[in-house]
Amino acid sequence: MRHYEIVLLVHPDQSEQLPAMIERYSGMVTKGGGTVHRSEDWGRRQLAYTIQRLHKAHYYLLNIECDQETIDEIIDAFRFNDAILRHLLLSVDKAYTEDSPLKKDDDDSDKKVSKEDVKAVEEKEAAAKKEAEEATQEDASDDEAEEETEEQES
């Protein structure tokens, strides 16, 4: 059996039906003797170009291991499902089970910044601004001292 990575773009109005669709496709894989290694919901994202007059789609990733007959059956199911705008099927060397980079980005963006972190950043910015002001004042006083010495020499 070979390993595959499948990315689905689902019509945004059909997002509620996505879990049932994924369950159906996962069932097709397991029925054919394969396994689902990773299943990630990437959520609704902006499309690079319009597809069927849509600017957004719901993205979903599947990493599976199955035979060619099952893949053919799944691809046919994708073609006859109007809710699936696009699909991408890639053959990969091994089974990937860790979170994908897009999934990790979503997890990082969900984290909220604490008030303490905001205060620490503001304090650092204030200290840097104060140091910059002091440095410009020192430069100005150095320039005045040089001008006075030049006037005294002449």
MOSUL-V834453 format. One line per field, one symbol per residue. ss: DSSP state (h for helix, s for strand, l for the rest). psi: psi as a letter, one per 20 degrees, with the letter a starting at -180 (. if undefined). burial: I if it has 9 or more other C-alpha atoms within 8 Angstrom, else O. A space follows every 50 residues. Layout:
# MOSUL-V834453
ss->???
psi->???
burial->???
This chain:
# MOSUL-V834453
ss->lsssssssssshhhhhhhhhhhhhhhhhhhhlllssssssssssssssss sllssssssssssssslhhhhhhhhhhhhhlllsssssssssllllllll hhhhhhhhhhllllhhhhhhhhhhhhhhhhhhhhhhhhhhhhhhhhhhhh hhhl
psi->qrpqppppoqphijhhighhghgghhhhghhjjaqohqopoiapqpqhrp olkqiqrpqpppororrhgggggggghghiohhogqqppqprhrppirqr hhghgghhhhpqprhgggggggggggghgghgghhhgggghggghhhghh hhh.
burial->OIIIIIIIIIIIOIIOOIOOOOOOIIOIIIOIOIIIIIIOOIOIIOIOOO OOOOIIIIIIIIIIIIIOOIIOOIOOOIOOOOOIIOIOOOOIOOIOOOOO OOIIOIOOOOOOOOOOOIOOOOOOOOOOOOOOOOOOOOOOOOOOOOOOOO OOOO
